[in-house]
Each structure stands twice: as structure tokens, then as C-alpha cells.
Amino acid sequence: MILSSMQGVVFGYGDEAVIENLTLDIYAGQFTAISGPNGAAKSTMLKLMLGLIKPWRGTARFTRVLEDGTKLSVGYVPQQVASFNAGFPSKVIELVRSGRYNRLGWFRRFTARDHEMVERSLKEVGMWEYRNRRIGELSGGQKQRICMARALAQEPHVLILDEPTTGLDAASRADLYRLLSGYVKEQGKTVIMVTHSLEEIDPYVDRIVRLERKENGGWQCSVTNSCSGPLSQEA
């Protein structure tokens, strides 16, 4: 199932195009890594994919309903989302609980299932023991983890992460990759992640999308299956 399809997409800021003629399909049920140097418009591509911004030209479509008719849920952790200052008043567990609110509807109270998912998500990212700490007191890496926990607590069909390993040490990054790989392989979910750490993440992902500068100054999008070599290249 094609989750996202971008065909001939052009987009930019001001008068300058930062994405030109991008054609790319993203498939459900895969762990896809998106990589490229600074300035390669990786975050912009995510926003186009999600429909948060509209292309100047071309089409960008994101599936909203699964094949069985279920409404698609998306957990999105944007870049630098964990930049809470020291005065941020909420506790860790309060922030992660907020990830369940979209499932509660009007006037519904937390169920045992809701509490279970909050606890599980915090434990999965190694932050359960910090649940009663103020968010502003945590380190950058710890803040990044609780933002991940909030997204996981939503139980999304699709998890979209923009450089989620910022502030994490090597061991924590490896733990995150294993967690996300299991999320895809064991639960049948989809993960799309922007990263610079291709050597680290390569054993865990199904596809790698690279944005690379061409000789004429534009960007080339190459898609690689981590097992089978190059699949396609689009200008």
C-alpha cells in the first residue's frame, strides 16, 4: 500500500526552489530513513508529505484511510520539538498522557488501557523513573525521549520522526533503532525518520531515501533498498 505519493513536486521559500521535480512513493509497513546534507530540504519534504505545506507545482498525497477503512493515525515528532526551557511547568507523565487525548473524545476519562500505554511508552524509551520530574529540569536527550514516548502513546499507524536522535548517546540511539524496527516488524506499523546516521541505522531500515546535490546544483533523490541495492533514481 502506498502511504504517500509525491509526483513532480516543486516547492521553495521566497523566490528560490528548494525541492524540484521530486517524485517519490513511500510504502506502508516499512521503516524508511531519509538522509541528506544540511540544506537538502529533508524537513520540508516531510511537511509536504504530511500536507502541512502545499507544493508550488506537482502533487503530494498522503493516505488518510487504511485499506480496511480505518482512519489513519499519525504520530509526528518534528525537529527540535524538545526545546522546553527550564521554567516549563508540566511533569513528564502529564506530557505523555496528552498523547492519548485524541483517543478519548469529549468527557471521557482515562481507562486502564490509557494508563497502560503511557507507562509502556515511557518504559520503552527508558524514562519511566522520570515520570514525576518537571520537563524543564531534564537534559536535551531526555526531553527528546519523552517526546518520542508521547508519540508512541498515541499508538499511531505511522510514526514520523525528524532527527529524533539529537542529544542521544550511541547506546540510546541503538536502543531507539531497535525499538522502531520492532514497531514495524512486530506490529506492522510504519516509521519514516530523518537522520544523518546512515551507517548506524542501515541494519534496521527497509529503505533509504537520499537527497544529494547534482552537478548542476539541483537535488537528486535516490531510493535504496537496504538488501537489494538501488531501486530507482528521480531527478
Backbone torsions as a table, in degrees:
resi	resn	phi	psi	omega
1	MET	NA	127.9	177.1
2	ILE	-79.2	120.0	-179.0
3	LEU	-84.4	-43.7	-178.6
4	SER	-137.1	137.7	178.0
5	SER	-133.6	121.1	175.5
6	MET	-117.1	125.9	-175.0
7	GLN	-126.4	114.8	177.2
8	GLY	59.0	37.7	-174.0
9	VAL	-76.7	132.3	172.5
10	VAL	-125.7	132.1	179.0
11	PHE	-154.7	149.6	178.1
12	GLY	-160.4	-173.7	179.1
13	TYR	-125.0	134.2	-174.1
14	GLY	66.1	-126.7	178.5
15	ASP	-103.0	2.8	-173.7
16	GLU	-106.7	124.9	176.1
17	ALA	-78.8	131.2	176.5
18	VAL	-106.3	-17.2	173.5
19	ILE	-129.9	126.8	-177.2
20	GLU	-129.9	126.1	173.4
21	ASN	52.3	46.1	179.4
22	LEU	-83.9	122.9	175.6
23	THR	-124.1	118.7	-173.6
24	LEU	-158.3	133.8	173.0
25	ASP	-110.8	135.9	175.0
26	ILE	-113.9	131.9	-174.2
27	TYR	-102.7	145.0	176.3
28	ALA	-70.0	152.9	176.6
29	GLY	78.3	17.6	179.4
30	GLN	-126.2	157.7	171.8
31	PHE	-101.4	107.0	-176.4
32	THR	-110.9	128.4	175.8
33	ALA	-103.7	137.5	176.3
34	ILE	-116.0	125.3	-175.4
35	SER	-135.5	164.4	178.6
36	GLY	161.6	163.0	-179.0
37	PRO	-68.3	168.0	173.7
38	ASN	-57.1	137.0	-179.0
39	GLY	90.2	1.7	-177.9
40	ALA	-85.9	7.8	173.5
41	ALA	65.0	34.8	179.6
42	LYS	-66.8	-45.6	178.9
43	SER	-64.9	-37.6	177.2
44	THR	-61.9	-40.6	179.0
45	MET	-62.4	-40.1	177.5
46	LEU	-60.9	-44.6	-178.9
47	LYS	-65.0	-38.1	175.0
48	LEU	-64.3	-42.4	-179.7
49	MET	-59.6	-40.2	-177.2
50	LEU	-83.0	-9.3	-177.3
51	GLY	81.5	13.9	178.6
52	LEU	-73.2	-27.0	172.4
53	ILE	-133.1	155.2	-176.6
54	LYS	-105.0	140.7	179.2
55	PRO	-69.4	151.5	173.0
56	TRP	-64.5	-45.5	177.3
57	ARG	-139.5	162.8	-178.7
58	GLY	85.3	-175.5	-177.7
59	THR	-126.6	144.2	175.3
60	ALA	-135.4	113.0	-177.2
61	ARG	-120.0	137.7	178.7
62	PHE	-125.7	125.2	-177.7
63	THR	-63.2	132.1	-179.9
64	ARG	-108.3	-12.3	-178.6
65	VAL	-132.8	133.0	178.2
66	LEU	-74.2	169.7	-176.5
67	GLU	-62.2	-26.8	179.0
68	ASP	-88.0	6.2	178.1
69	GLY	91.6	-3.4	179.1
70	THR	-72.4	137.2	176.3
71	LYS	-67.1	129.5	-177.8
72	LEU	-71.6	132.8	174.8
73	SER	-110.1	140.7	-175.3
74	VAL	-126.1	130.4	170.6
75	GLY	-103.9	120.6	-174.1
76	TYR	-122.8	122.6	176.1
77	VAL	-115.4	99.7	-177.7
78	PRO	-72.5	168.4	179.7
79	GLN	-64.3	139.9	177.1
80	GLN	58.9	27.9	179.3
81	VAL	-68.0	-20.0	-174.0
82	ALA	-91.1	21.7	-176.3
83	SER	-85.8	52.4	175.9
84	PHE	-74.7	139.4	178.0
85	ASN	-85.5	173.1	-173.3
86	ALA	-63.7	-21.4	-178.5
87	GLY	-91.1	4.6	-178.2
88	PHE	-62.8	122.3	-165.7
89	PRO	-82.4	-23.8	-171.1
90	SER	-71.1	154.4	173.3
91	LYS	-87.3	159.4	-179.5
92	VAL	-54.7	-49.0	-174.4
93	ILE	-67.1	-28.8	178.0
94	GLU	-67.3	-41.6	179.4
95	LEU	-65.4	-44.9	-178.0
96	VAL	-67.3	-37.0	176.1
97	ARG	-59.7	-33.7	-178.4
98	SER	-61.9	-21.6	176.4
99	GLY	-67.0	-16.3	179.5
100	ARG	-91.7	-10.7	-171.0
101	TYR	-61.1	-34.3	-178.3
102	ASN	-67.2	-17.4	177.6
103	ARG	-89.2	-17.1	-173.1
104	LEU	-79.9	-37.1	-175.2
105	GLY	73.6	-172.9	-176.2
106	TRP	-71.2	130.5	169.3
107	PHE	64.8	11.9	177.1
108	ARG	-85.3	144.0	177.8
109	ARG	-97.5	161.3	176.9
110	PHE	-61.3	134.7	175.7
111	THR	-99.2	175.0	175.5
112	ALA	-59.4	-36.3	178.1
113	ARG	-63.5	-41.9	178.9
114	ASP	-61.8	-47.4	179.5
115	HIS	-62.9	-38.7	179.5
116	GLU	-62.3	-43.3	-178.2
117	MET	-69.1	-35.8	176.2
118	VAL	-63.8	-46.8	179.4
119	GLU	-62.8	-45.8	-178.8
120	ARG	-61.1	-43.3	-177.7
121	SER	-64.0	-42.1	177.9
122	LEU	-66.2	-37.3	178.6
123	LYS	-69.3	-36.2	-179.1
124	GLU	-62.8	-31.2	179.2
125	VAL	-101.4	9.6	175.6
126	GLY	71.7	31.3	-176.1
127	MET	-123.1	12.8	-178.3
128	TRP	-61.7	-39.9	-177.9
129	GLU	-69.2	-12.2	178.9
130	TYR	-99.9	11.5	-169.3
131	ARG	-60.7	-27.2	-178.7
132	ASN	-102.2	9.3	176.8
133	ARG	-81.7	151.4	173.0
134	ARG	-72.3	136.4	-176.3
135	ILE	-60.5	-38.4	-178.6
136	GLY	-65.0	-13.6	-179.4
137	GLU	-89.1	-8.1	-174.5
138	LEU	-85.6	162.0	174.8
139	SER	-75.9	168.5	179.7
140	GLY	-59.8	-43.2	179.2
141	GLY	-65.0	-37.9	177.8
142	GLN	-66.7	-39.0	176.7
143	LYS	-63.2	-39.1	178.5
144	GLN	-62.4	-39.0	-179.4
145	ARG	-65.6	-40.9	-177.8
146	ILE	-71.9	-28.7	173.7
147	CYS	-66.7	-36.9	174.0
148	MET	-63.4	-44.0	-180.0
149	ALA	-60.3	-40.9	178.7
150	ARG	-60.6	-42.5	178.9
151	ALA	-65.5	-42.1	179.6
152	LEU	-65.0	-35.5	-179.4
153	ALA	-63.5	-20.8	177.4
154	GLN	-71.9	-15.7	-173.6
155	GLU	53.6	52.2	-176.2
156	PRO	-75.2	153.1	171.3
157	HIS	-71.4	-32.4	-177.3
158	VAL	-128.4	130.5	177.9
159	LEU	-114.8	119.4	-177.5
160	ILE	-116.3	120.9	-170.9
161	LEU	-127.0	125.7	179.8
162	ASP	-104.4	99.3	-179.3
163	GLU	52.2	60.3	-175.9
164	PRO	-74.7	-11.2	-176.3
165	THR	-89.3	3.6	178.1
166	THR	-57.4	125.0	178.6
167	GLY	86.7	-1.0	179.6
168	LEU	-96.5	143.6	176.2
169	ASP	-80.1	175.6	-173.2
170	ALA	-61.1	-42.0	-179.2
171	ALA	-65.3	-40.2	179.9
172	SER	-68.5	-35.7	177.2
173	ARG	-64.3	-43.9	179.4
174	ALA	-62.0	-41.7	177.9
175	ASP	-60.7	-41.2	-180.0
176	LEU	-64.9	-43.8	179.6
177	TYR	-60.4	-42.2	179.2
178	ARG	-65.2	-40.6	177.9
179	LEU	-60.3	-47.2	-177.7
180	LEU	-68.2	-38.1	178.0
181	SER	-62.4	-42.4	176.8
182	GLY	-65.4	-35.5	178.2
183	TYR	-59.3	-37.0	179.5
184	VAL	-79.9	-53.6	-171.4
185	LYS	-73.2	-37.0	-174.8
186	GLU	-92.3	-29.3	-177.3
187	GLN	-109.8	-4.9	178.3
188	GLY	71.6	22.7	-179.6
189	LYS	-88.4	-179.7	179.9
190	THR	-121.9	135.4	176.1
191	VAL	-126.2	130.3	174.3
192	ILE	-124.0	120.7	-171.2
193	MET	-135.0	127.8	171.5
194	VAL	-83.2	131.7	-178.0
195	THR	-154.2	155.0	170.8
196	HIS	-100.5	-10.4	-169.6
197	SER	-97.9	65.9	-175.9
198	LEU	-66.8	-37.6	-179.6
199	GLU	-63.1	-38.3	179.5
200	GLU	-70.3	-41.5	-169.8
201	ILE	-89.3	-16.2	-174.1
202	ASP	-51.6	-41.8	-178.9
203	PRO	-66.2	-14.5	-172.9
204	TYR	-103.2	-19.5	-170.7
205	VAL	-97.8	160.5	176.8
206	ASP	-93.7	-35.7	-178.5
207	ARG	-141.1	148.5	175.5
208	ILE	-123.2	125.7	175.2
209	VAL	-106.5	119.2	-179.6
210	ARG	-111.2	132.0	171.0
211	LEU	-101.9	115.6	-174.6
212	GLU	-127.4	144.3	180.0
213	ARG	-77.0	132.5	178.1
214	LYS	-86.8	170.4	-178.5
215	GLU	-62.3	-30.7	-178.9
216	ASN	-85.0	4.5	176.2
217	GLY	97.1	-11.9	177.8
218	GLY	-82.5	-173.9	-178.5
219	TRP	-111.4	138.2	174.9
220	GLN	-110.8	135.1	178.0
221	CYS	-105.0	116.7	176.1
222	SER	-113.6	139.2	-177.4
223	VAL	-116.8	126.6	-176.5
224	THR	-125.1	132.0	169.7
225	ASN	-83.8	128.6	-172.0
226	SER	-65.7	-13.7	179.5
227	CYS	-106.1	-30.5	-166.8
228	SER	-113.1	3.8	-179.8
229	GLY	83.9	-168.1	-174.0
230	PRO	-60.3	133.8	176.9
231	LEU	-98.2	-44.1	-176.6
232	SER	-164.7	162.4	173.5
233	GLN	-138.7	134.6	177.3
234	GLU	-125.2	138.6	178.8
235	ALA	-70.2	NA	NA
